[in-house]
Amino acid sequence: MYDNSKQRSAVLPLVLSTVGSVLVGMVVRRLREDRAAARGEDAGRGGRRTGRARPARRNTRGPVL
């Protein structure tokens, strides 16, 4: 029978890479917010841009059943 105790677990590298990705995303978002504030843009955390790229789609046929 094959001894499975010699195999390394892949859980720790997965957790570490996920946490690392989240931290990098937080740092990048913070840098973007700081740069926008330095430029004088008013849209802060959760703010929206003034102009929309495309208008919202309207469902003209009603709900799909």
ZADO-1210 file (C-alpha; in nm, 4 decimals, padded with zeros to 6 digits):
<atoms>
<atom x="00.0000" y="00.0000" z="00.0000" code="MET" pos="1"/>
<atom x="00.1231" y="00.3528" z="-00.0800" code="TYR" pos="2"/>
<atom x="00.2304" y="00.5674" z="00.2164" code="ASP" pos="3"/>
<atom x="00.0539" y="00.9010" z="00.1791" code="ASN" pos="4"/>
<atom x="00.2258" y="01.0650" z="00.4781" code="SER" pos="5"/>
<atom x="00.5336" y="01.1476" z="00.2681" code="LYS" pos="6"/>
<atom x="00.3370" y="01.3771" z="00.0387" code="GLN" pos="7"/>
<atom x="00.3466" y="01.7483" z="00.1076" code="ARG" pos="8"/>
<atom x="00.0227" y="01.9354" z="00.1524" code="SER" pos="9"/>
<atom x="-00.0700" y="02.1964" z="-00.1065" code="ALA" pos="10"/>
<atom x="-00.2927" y="02.3911" z="00.1327" code="VAL" pos="11"/>
<atom x="-00.0269" y="02.6176" z="00.2840" code="LEU" pos="12"/>
<atom x="00.1108" y="02.7467" z="-00.0498" code="PRO" pos="13"/>
<atom x="-00.2453" y="02.8091" z="-00.1679" code="LEU" pos="14"/>
<atom x="-00.3327" y="03.0048" z="00.1458" code="VAL" pos="15"/>
<atom x="-00.0099" y="03.2051" z="00.1323" code="LEU" pos="16"/>
<atom x="-00.0522" y="03.2958" z="-00.2337" code="SER" pos="17"/>
<atom x="-00.4136" y="03.3986" z="-00.1762" code="THR" pos="18"/>
<atom x="-00.3220" y="03.6165" z="00.1221" code="VAL" pos="19"/>
<atom x="-00.0356" y="03.7667" z="-00.0754" code="GLY" pos="20"/>
<atom x="-00.2637" y="03.8512" z="-00.3659" code="SER" pos="21"/>
<atom x="-00.5146" y="04.0161" z="-00.1345" code="VAL" pos="22"/>
<atom x="-00.2435" y="04.2240" z="00.0321" code="LEU" pos="23"/>
<atom x="-00.1021" y="04.3363" z="-00.3028" code="VAL" pos="24"/>
<atom x="-00.4524" y="04.4346" z="-00.4161" code="GLY" pos="25"/>
<atom x="-00.5066" y="04.6381" z="-00.1003" code="MET" pos="26"/>
<atom x="-00.1754" y="04.8198" z="-00.1447" code="VAL" pos="27"/>
<atom x="-00.2466" y="04.8961" z="-00.5105" code="VAL" pos="28"/>
<atom x="-00.5938" y="05.0294" z="-00.4282" code="ARG" pos="29"/>
<atom x="-00.4527" y="05.2460" z="-00.1511" code="ARG" pos="30"/>
<atom x="-00.1882" y="05.3882" z="-00.3844" code="LEU" pos="31"/>
<atom x="-00.4505" y="05.4686" z="-00.6469" code="ARG" pos="32"/>
<atom x="-00.6691" y="05.6414" z="-00.3889" code="GLU" pos="33"/>
<atom x="-00.3755" y="05.8433" z="-00.2571" code="ASP" pos="34"/>
<atom x="-00.2726" y="05.9502" z="-00.6065" code="ARG" pos="35"/>
<atom x="-00.6316" y="06.0470" z="-00.6916" code="ALA" pos="36"/>
<atom x="-00.6524" y="06.2520" z="-00.3720" code="ALA" pos="37"/>
<atom x="-00.3231" y="06.4220" z="-00.4568" code="ALA" pos="38"/>
<atom x="-00.4625" y="06.5146" z="-00.7987" code="ARG" pos="39"/>
<atom x="-00.7698" y="06.6596" z="-00.6308" code="GLY" pos="40"/>
<atom x="-01.0242" y="06.4099" z="-00.7549" code="GLU" pos="41"/>
<atom x="-01.3269" y="06.3938" z="-00.5292" code="ASP" pos="42"/>
<atom x="-01.4266" y="06.0291" z="-00.5762" code="ALA" pos="43"/>
<atom x="-01.3014" y="05.8555" z="-00.2668" code="GLY" pos="44"/>
<atom x="-01.3552" y="05.5030" z="-00.1463" code="ARG" pos="45"/>
<atom x="-01.6548" y="05.3573" z="-00.3256" code="GLY" pos="46"/>
<atom x="-01.6973" y="05.6729" z="-00.5323" code="GLY" pos="47"/>
<atom x="-01.8249" y="05.6626" z="-00.8873" code="ARG" pos="48"/>
<atom x="-01.7002" y="05.8401" z="-01.1916" code="ARG" pos="49"/>
<atom x="-01.9202" y="06.1198" z="-01.3175" code="THR" pos="50"/>
<atom x="-01.9732" y="05.9889" z="-01.6706" code="GLY" pos="51"/>
<atom x="-02.0736" y="05.6331" z="-01.7460" code="ARG" pos="52"/>
<atom x="-01.9002" y="05.4539" z="-02.0291" code="ALA" pos="53"/>
<atom x="-02.2259" y="05.2929" z="-02.1437" code="ARG" pos="54"/>
<atom x="-02.5816" y="05.3571" z="-02.0333" code="PRO" pos="55"/>
<atom x="-02.7410" y="05.0867" z="-01.8212" code="ALA" pos="56"/>
<atom x="-02.9157" y="04.8193" z="-02.0240" code="ARG" pos="57"/>
<atom x="-03.2887" y="04.8146" z="-01.9838" code="ARG" pos="58"/>
<atom x="-03.4747" y="04.4857" z="-02.0023" code="ASN" pos="59"/>
<atom x="-03.7578" y="04.5648" z="-02.2429" code="THR" pos="60"/>
<atom x="-03.8958" y="04.2116" z="-02.2759" code="ARG" pos="61"/>
<atom x="-03.9723" y="04.1586" z="-01.9098" code="GLY" pos="62"/>
<atom x="-03.8557" y="03.8772" z="-01.6875" code="PRO" pos="63"/>
<atom x="-03.7351" y="03.5515" z="-01.8381" code="VAL" pos="64"/>
<atom x="-03.9438" y="03.2651" z="-01.7106" code="LEU" pos="65"/>
</atoms>
